[in-house]
Amino acid sequence: MFFKPGSKVKFSSYFWEEKFTIIIFYKTVKNENSLKILTVSDVVEPTLGQPSGKRQFEGIDLIISCGDLPPEYLSSLIDSIKAPLYYVGGNHDIRYKDKPPQGGLNLHGRLIPFEGINILGLEGSHWYNGGPYQYTEVQMRSIIRRLGPKLWWRGGIDVVVTHAPPRHIHDAEDHCHRGFECYHRLIKKYQPHYFIHGHIHRTFDDPADRVTVVGKTKVVNTYGYNILEIENSRNAESIGEHSTPGR
């Protein structure tokens, strides 16, 4: 079977021999305009630091953290994967106030361009006990509203990075794990290609179970870790999604 260079082909296999073959083939035909992004949240993954897993993480262009991870762990990912880190804080990241991840860039309340894509970050969870990195619905809506002129001036959003999910998408009913209603308006108005969150602890046997499609937006629960590949253009689209079974 033959493929044209640069053609958009998606593979999924959990057998090591097939994985190895696919990785070698992928390196041959990878679109030069694509970005390979490692997203992490909520739980330290030993696999990311093991030599046996290095091949899977070759070619990572950017690391994105959706929160609730030790700053030392995130800094170690920068060193081992050799890629920049963008992050938002989770409701348990109280250490970030005094000891943020060394070498990382805090995305909260900012629209940051990276290799042709615009990335917006919003930290924290729904308010539940008054701790840091907790926001009421009104507070989070106000943060997004203040960003409006910048979002318009920069031409919109390609990727939204949050800790909490949108309300009624991947969330729960307790106050801590309830999603934000205002995220729906953000998705409807700007139609980002990805909305990536953590906070909701769930393991996945099938990477597709991480994703809920809302209009033109893929809402992704990145609990543990996940790898996305997107085109680094203003017309970004998915050309592949990969994650490890059970995470």
WOCORZI-V903961 format. One record per residue. N is the residue number from 1. SS is DSSP state (H for helix, E for strand, L for the rest). PHI is phi as a letter, one per 40 degrees, with the letter a starting at -180 (NA if undefined). D_CENTER is the distance of its C-alpha to the mean C-alpha in Angstrom with 1 decimal. Layout:
N_SS_PHI_D_CENTER / N_SS_PHI_D_CENTER
//
This chain:
1_L_NA_33.4 / 2_L_b_32.4 / 3_L_b_29.5 / 4_L_c_29.5 / 5_L_d_27.5 / 6_L_g_24.2 / 7_L_c_24.4 / 8_L_c_21.3 / 9_L_b_21.6 / 10_L_b_19.3 / 11_L_b_20.4 / 12_L_a_19.8 / 13_L_a_22.0 / 14_L_b_22.1 / 15_L_c_25.3 / 16_H_c_25.2 / 17_H_c_27.9 / 18_H_c_26.1 / 19_H_d_22.8 / 20_H_c_24.7 / 21_H_c_26.4 / 22_H_c_23.4 / 23_H_c_21.7 / 24_H_c_24.9 / 25_H_c_25.3 / 26_H_c_21.8 / 27_H_d_22.6 / 28_H_c_25.6 / 29_H_b_24.3 / 30_L_d_20.8 / 31_L_c_20.6 / 32_L_c_21.0 / 33_L_c_19.1 / 34_E_c_15.8 / 35_E_b_12.7 / 36_E_b_11.3 / 37_E_b_7.8 / 38_E_c_7.2 / 39_E_b_4.3 / 40_E_b_6.7 / 41_E_a_8.3 / 42_L_g_11.9 / 43_L_a_14.0 / 44_L_c_15.2 / 45_L_b_15.2 / 46_H_d_18.6 / 47_H_d_17.9 / 48_H_c_15.7 / 49_H_b_18.9 / 50_L_c_21.4 / 51_H_d_23.3 / 52_H_c_23.3 / 53_H_c_19.6 / 54_L_c_19.6 / 55_H_c_20.3 / 56_H_c_17.2 / 57_H_b_15.2 / 58_L_c_17.6 / 59_L_g_16.6 / 60_L_c_13.1 / 61_L_c_12.9 / 62_E_a_10.0 / 63_E_b_8.2 / 64_E_b_5.3 / 65_E_b_6.5 / 66_L_c_6.3 / 67_L_h_10.0 / 68_L_f_13.2 / 69_L_b_13.5 / 70_L_c_16.7 / 71_H_c_16.8 / 72_H_c_18.9 / 73_H_c_16.4 / 74_H_c_13.8 / 75_H_c_16.7 / 76_H_c_17.9 / 77_H_c_14.7 / 78_H_d_15.5 / 79_H_c_19.0 / 80_H_c_18.6 / 81_H_c_16.1 / 82_L_g_17.5 / 83_L_a_14.5 / 84_E_c_13.5 / 85_E_b_11.1 / 86_E_b_9.5 / 87_E_a_9.0 / 88_L_b_10.1 / 89_L_c_12.7 / 90_L_c_13.2 / 91_L_c_16.6 / 92_L_b_17.8 / 93_L_c_17.0 / 94_H_c_20.5 / 95_H_c_21.1 / 96_H_c_18.8 / 97_H_c_21.6 / 98_L_b_23.9 / 99_L_a_21.8 / 100_L_c_18.4 / 101_L_d_16.6 / 102_L_c_19.0 / 103_L_g_18.0 / 104_E_c_14.6 / 105_E_b_14.1 / 106_E_c_13.6 / 107_L_c_11.8 / 108_E_d_13.5 / 109_L_g_15.7 / 110_L_b_15.2 / 111_E_b_14.5 / 112_E_b_14.0 / 113_E_c_14.8 / 114_E_a_13.7 / 115_L_f_15.8 / 116_L_g_16.5 / 117_E_b_13.3 / 118_E_c_13.0 / 119_E_b_10.0 / 120_E_b_10.8 / 121_E_b_10.0 / 122_E_b_11.8 / 123_L_c_12.5 / 124_L_g_14.4 / 125_E_b_15.8 / 126_E_c_18.8 / 127_L_c_22.1 / 128_L_a_24.0 / 129_L_a_26.1 / 130_L_g_26.0 / 131_L_c_24.0 / 132_L_c_21.7 / 133_L_f_18.2 / 134_E_b_19.7 / 135_E_b_20.3 / 136_L_c_22.7 / 137_H_d_21.9 / 138_H_c_24.3 / 139_H_c_22.7 / 140_H_c_19.2 / 141_H_c_20.9 / 142_H_c_22.8 / 143_H_c_19.9 / 144_H_c_18.5 / 145_H_c_22.1 / 146_H_c_22.8 / 147_L_c_20.0 / 148_H_d_21.7 / 149_H_d_23.9 / 150_H_c_21.3 / 151_H_c_19.1 / 152_H_c_22.3 / 153_H_c_23.5 / 154_L_c_20.4 / 155_L_g_20.4 / 156_L_g_17.6 / 157_L_b_13.8 / 158_L_c_11.7 / 159_E_b_8.1 / 160_E_b_7.9 / 161_E_b_5.8 / 162_E_b_8.0 / 163_L_c_9.4 / 164_L_c_11.7 / 165_L_c_11.6 / 166_E_c_14.2 / 167_L_c_17.7 / 168_L_g_18.9 / 169_L_b_15.6 / 170_L_g_14.6 / 171_L_c_16.3 / 172_L_b_19.7 / 173_L_c_22.9 / 174_L_c_23.4 / 175_L_d_22.9 / 176_L_c_20.3 / 177_L_b_17.9 / 178_L_c_18.8 / 179_L_c_16.3 / 180_E_c_17.2 / 181_L_c_19.5 / 182_H_c_18.9 / 183_H_c_15.4 / 184_H_c_17.4 / 185_H_c_19.4 / 186_H_d_16.5 / 187_H_c_15.3 / 188_H_c_18.9 / 189_H_c_19.9 / 190_H_b_17.3 / 191_L_f_16.0 / 192_L_c_12.6 / 193_L_c_11.6 / 194_E_b_8.1 / 195_E_b_7.4 / 196_E_b_4.2 / 197_E_b_6.2 / 198_L_b_8.1 / 199_L_g_11.9 / 200_L_c_13.4 / 201_L_c_14.7 / 202_L_a_15.3 / 203_L_c_15.8 / 204_L_b_15.6 / 205_L_c_18.4 / 206_L_b_17.1 / 207_H_d_13.6 / 208_H_c_14.7 / 209_H_c_15.1 / 210_H_c_11.4 / 211_E_b_11.6 / 212_E_b_13.8 / 213_E_c_15.0 / 214_E_b_16.3 / 215_L_g_18.4 / 216_L_c_16.6 / 217_E_b_13.1 / 218_E_c_11.0 / 219_E_c_9.6 / 220_E_b_7.4 / 221_E_c_8.0 / 222_L_c_6.2 / 223_L_d_9.4 / 224_E_g_10.7 / 225_E_a_8.7 / 226_E_a_7.7 / 227_E_b_8.5 / 228_E_b_8.2 / 229_E_b_11.1 / 230_E_b_11.8 / 231_E_c_14.9 / 232_L_c_15.1 / 233_L_b_17.5 / 234_L_c_17.9 / 235_L_b_18.2 / 236_L_d_14.9 / 237_L_a_14.7 / 238_E_c_13.2 / 239_E_b_15.5 / 240_E_i_14.0 / 241_E_b_11.6 / 242_E_b_12.5 / 243_L_a_12.2 / 244_L_c_15.0 / 245_L_d_17.4 / 246_L_g_17.8 / 247_L_b_14.2
//
